[in-house]
């Protein structure tokens, strides 16, 4: 026989916090130094932890760690992918979809700011390093997203550099992709 209180140990933490009135677990509670640490952790995390895989290849693209591209540089982490000279577009699309699914999602373990940055970073890396457009954002919408990233005090210099490179590669006037 199950006791009434046993289910509480299996409840999702965010739902439990809302139920108990412990406040919104949204983005407003993260300090810049915390976001910096979370971003650093996420960028160094293996892609295989967050992206779908099916024993060597996903339905949408190659196994992250197995992908080296034409440079021979192995891609294992988000940082490896974003700063690869010729990143696999299928992998960037997977990251974009992963990040988009985590943006403003109440059950996401990623703060909205980090998910948003990953979303834009995958799009910028695809355009800058692979010459591909993987979103339906207009150039002006992408510029606005890049602008948002560039004013965040918690973004590291390497990531900021990719966004600055992406911004400089965009045309002066926006166009629909």
N, C-alpha and C positions, 0 to 999 in steps of 0.2 A: 504494500500500500504506500502510495506516494504522499508525503506530507506537503501541505500547502506551500511552504516556503522553499522547497527544493528547486522549483523552476527558476527562481531568481538567480541562481548560479549559472544558468544557461542563457540568460537574457543578454541581448546585445547591449553593450555598455552605453551607447548613445541613447537608445530607447529608454533604458533604465534611468539615465540622468534626466531625461525629459519628464518621465513619469514622476520622478521624485522632486521635480521642480528645481533641479540644481543648475538651471540656467541653460542658455543656448550653448551648444558645443561648436558653434560656428567660428568663422575666421577671425572675428574681432578679438578673440582672446589670445591670439598668438603675438608675442613680442618679436621684433626684428631679429634678435639674436637666436630665438627659437626657430624661426623660419629659416634662418641661415643654416642652422644645424640640421634641420629636416631636409633642406635642399641638398646639402652636402651628402647626407646619408642616402637620399634617393638617387643622386647622380652616380654614387659609387656602388649602388645595389645591382646585383646581376639582373639582366633583363629577363632571364628565365623565371625569376620569382614572380614577376607581375604580368608577363605576357603568356598567352596560350601556347602550348606545345603539345605535340603528339608523337613523342619518341623520335626526334630527329628533324621533323618539319611540321609546321602548322599548316592548316589549309590555306593560309594567306601568304606564307612566305617561309624562309629558311629558319632553322633553329638559331636563335641569337648568337650563342657562343661558337657555332660552327661557321659563322659567316665572317670571311676575312676580306671580301671584296678584291679589287684589282691591286690594292696596295700591299696585300699580305698581312695587314694589321688586323689582328683578331678583335672582334666586337663581343664583349662580354657584359659591359655595364651601359647604363644610359649615357654616361659621359663619353665612353668609347664611341657610341653611335653618333651622338650629336657633333663630335669633333673629328669624325672620320673623314678623310679627304673624298671618299666616294661611297657614302653610306647606302645600304640597300633600301630602296624606296618602300618595299613591302614592309620592312621592319619599322620604318618611320611612320607608315600608315597605322601599324599596330599600336605604336606608342601614342599617336594622335587619338586613336579610338579609345585606348585605355584612359588617357588623360581626360578626354571629353566625358567619358562615362563617370569619372570621379569628380568632375566640376559640379559644385553645389549639390552633390548627392549626400543625403543625410546619413547614409551608412558607410561613406568613404572613410578610409583610415588616413587619407591624405588631406591636409588643409586645402581649402579651395584655392588659395594663392599658389601653392605648389602645383596642383593639378593644372591650373590655368597656365602657369609658366611652362610646364611640360608640353601642353597642347601647342602653344605658340612656338616653342623651341623645336618641336618636330616639324612644323610647317616651315620655319625659317631654315632649318638644316636641309630640308628637302629642296627648297628653292636655291639656297646658296651653294650647297655642295653637290647636289645631284641634278640641278636644273629642272626639277619637277615641281608641279603644283599639286598638292595633295588635299587642298581644301577648296571650298567655294567662297572663301573670303575675298572681298575686293582688295585692291592694293591699299586703299584708304583704311579699311577695317584692319588689315594686317599692320599698317603703320600705327594705328591707335593701340593695338595690342603690344607691339614692340615698344611704343612710347610708355605704356603702363609698366612694362618690365624694367625699362631703363631708369625709372624713377624710384624703384624699390631699393631701399637701403640694404636689404639682406641678400641681394644677388651678387655672387662672386664675380671676380674680374674676368675669368675665362668665359663664363656664360654671358656676361655683359658684352664681351668682345664679339661673340657670335651674333648677338642681336644687333650690335652696331654695324657689323659686316652686312647683315641682312637688310638693315635699313638703308645703307648706302647703295645696295644693289637694286632697290626698288625705284621705279620711275617716279618722276616728280608729280605727275598727275595719276590719280587712281584709275584702275580699269577692272572690269569684272573678269574673273578667271573663268 
